[in-house]
């Protein structure tokens, strides 16, 4: 067996799934991008997630980290809600993946992880307090206070998606801001 310990990072968004196998120095040696295909339903999305992971998995992998676009209860490994990925409300993604992969799986909101990564090795490296806004298929954010990822008492601090930007009361605003 290979003595090198690696991990897999998976970014799951409304349009694509990116999976990569990373060594301890943070560099990846294998990666794949697949479409999420949310319109095909939850089971199909799970199949695509597992397919992406299997394409970079080998016997050196000791854990998988999932970056998810939406509300995540990272302590329980549950997807609470994801406007851009329908069908995953209150879904136990961590347990589902661990059952198939046989390695530990951790899950966190993608915007939080983006800001956390920036604090460790990106543009915000060295900053003690950070607020990052991420605009993609949706809108997200992450907060670092005293060099620690801040989640708040319920685990959702900094969630900025689903906010109205128009004060005219147009009934179409919510559909426009919340995605498909």
Buried (B, 14 or more C-beta within 10 A) or exposed (E): EEEEEBBBBBBBBBEBBBBBBBEEEEEBEBBBEBEBBBEEEBEBBBEBBBEBBEBBBEEBBEBBBBBBBBBBBBEEBBBBBBBBBBBBEEBBBBEBBBEEBEBBBEBBBBBBBBBBBBBEEEEBEEEEEBBBEBEBBBBBBBBBEEEEBBBEEEBBBBBBBBEEEEEEEEEEBEEEBEBE
